[in-house]
């Protein structure tokens, strides 16, 4: 059974999550704040050129990242989500708890 990748997010006091449907190659954003949801959806459905680190602190290459291509690409894009949209990725918050209790 293929389990989808999910991570908790928050925006303006609203909790939610981003989920990646591997079968459909689709990013799903669930967030009570419509502005934050729209910003996250727009960012996570757009191809971005991102500086990817390699061997040293000075060794970067610009790569085009499509967040919908696969889970690893989504994870890279998620590292830039807050800076661009203000939507915070809560990597350490248990996503199952957020799904059951989508509020603070």
ROZA-17336 format. One line per 8 residues: number of its first residue (from 1); their letters; for each residue x, y, z of C-alpha. Coordinates in pm, 1 decimal. Layout:
<nodes>
NUM = a = X Y Z ~ ... $
</nodes>
This chain:
<nodes>
1 = xxxxxxxx = 0.0 0.0 0.0 ~ 143.0 335.3 -104.8 ~ 111.3 597.6 167.9 ~ 107.0 965.8 72.1 ~ 365.4 1205.8 213.0 ~ 214.5 1472.5 442.9 ~ 359.1 1757.9 646.5 ~ 191.3 2008.2 879.8 $
9 = xxxxxxxx = 174.8 2378.5 789.3 ~ 49.8 2693.1 960.4 ~ -45.6 3044.2 854.2 ~ -195.7 3333.6 1051.4 ~ -299.0 3109.1 1340.7 ~ -450.6 2843.9 1114.9 ~ -317.9 2486.0 1105.8 ~ -326.4 2258.9 804.0 $
17 = xxxxxxxx = -111.7 2029.2 595.9 ~ 36.9 1965.6 254.7 ~ -4.3 1619.7 109.7 ~ 154.5 1465.6 -199.0 ~ -51.5 1213.2 -394.8 ~ 216.3 1002.4 -562.1 ~ -28.0 817.8 -789.3 ~ -162.6 1141.3 -939.7 $
25 = xxxxxxxx = 159.6 1345.0 -901.9 ~ -45.1 1611.6 -727.1 ~ 8.3 1845.1 -431.0 ~ -292.9 1898.4 -203.9 ~ -304.0 2190.4 42.4 ~ -551.6 2177.7 330.9 ~ -557.1 2500.5 531.9 ~ -840.4 2694.4 694.6 $
33 = xxxxxxxx = -696.8 3033.1 595.5 ~ -792.4 3086.5 229.2 ~ -517.2 3342.2 166.0 ~ -249.2 3106.7 297.5 ~ -399.3 2812.3 109.5 ~ -397.9 3006.9 -217.6 ~ -37.6 3121.8 -165.4 ~ 82.1 2768.9 -84.3 $
41 = xxxxxxxx = -107.0 2614.2 -377.8 ~ 32.9 2871.6 -619.5 ~ 388.1 2819.8 -494.8 ~ 368.4 2438.8 -487.9 ~ 225.5 2409.9 -839.8 ~ 491.8 2630.0 -1001.7 ~ 837.6 2527.8 -1125.6 ~ 1114.0 2718.5 -941.6 $
49 = xxxxxxxx = 1484.3 2764.2 -996.7 ~ 1640.9 2679.1 -660.7 ~ 2004.5 2683.2 -551.9 ~ 2077.7 2324.9 -444.7 ~ 2376.7 2260.8 -211.6 ~ 2633.7 1991.1 -284.6 ~ 2974.1 1906.3 -134.9 ~ 3065.6 2229.8 47.1 $
57 = xxxxxxxx = 2901.5 2544.7 181.9 ~ 3002.2 2722.2 -137.9 ~ 2905.5 2447.3 -382.6 ~ 2558.0 2526.8 -518.7 ~ 2395.3 2479.8 -855.8 ~ 2071.3 2631.7 -979.5 ~ 1821.9 2358.3 -1062.8 ~ 1466.2 2375.8 -1187.5 $
65 = xxxxxxxx = 1241.8 2208.9 -928.7 ~ 885.5 2102.1 -1006.0 ~ 720.1 2041.2 -665.1 ~ 462.3 1811.3 -825.8 ~ 720.8 1582.4 -992.6 ~ 793.9 1365.0 -687.5 ~ 817.6 1372.3 -307.1 ~ 1184.5 1476.9 -300.2 $
73 = xxxxxxxx = 1115.0 1775.1 -528.7 ~ 820.7 1873.9 -308.4 ~ 1040.6 1858.7 1.8 ~ 1297.0 2088.6 -162.4 ~ 1024.0 2336.6 -257.6 ~ 880.9 2321.6 95.0 ~ 1213.8 2450.1 229.6 ~ 1145.9 2775.2 38.8 $
81 = xxxxxxxx = 770.7 2802.4 109.7 ~ 783.9 3025.5 418.6 ~ 1029.8 3275.6 271.1 ~ 808.9 3330.7 -34.0 ~ 454.9 3297.2 106.7 ~ 466.2 3329.6 485.8 ~ 320.0 2977.5 514.4 ~ 528.0 2792.6 775.0 $
89 = xxxxxxxx = 615.5 2426.2 732.6 ~ 587.4 2260.3 1074.8 ~ 828.2 1972.6 1007.0 ~ 821.8 1850.1 1368.4 ~ 446.8 1885.6 1433.7 ~ 273.2 1545.2 1411.0 ~ 65.2 1572.1 1092.4 ~ -183.4 1306.8 1208.8 $
97 = xxxxxxxx = -266.5 1528.6 1506.2 ~ -318.8 1829.4 1277.4 ~ -546.8 1625.1 1052.2 ~ -759.2 1527.8 1354.7 ~ -742.3 1873.4 1523.7 ~ -690.2 2147.1 1260.2 ~ -670.3 2429.9 1516.0 ~ -448.5 2554.3 1799.3 $
</nodes>
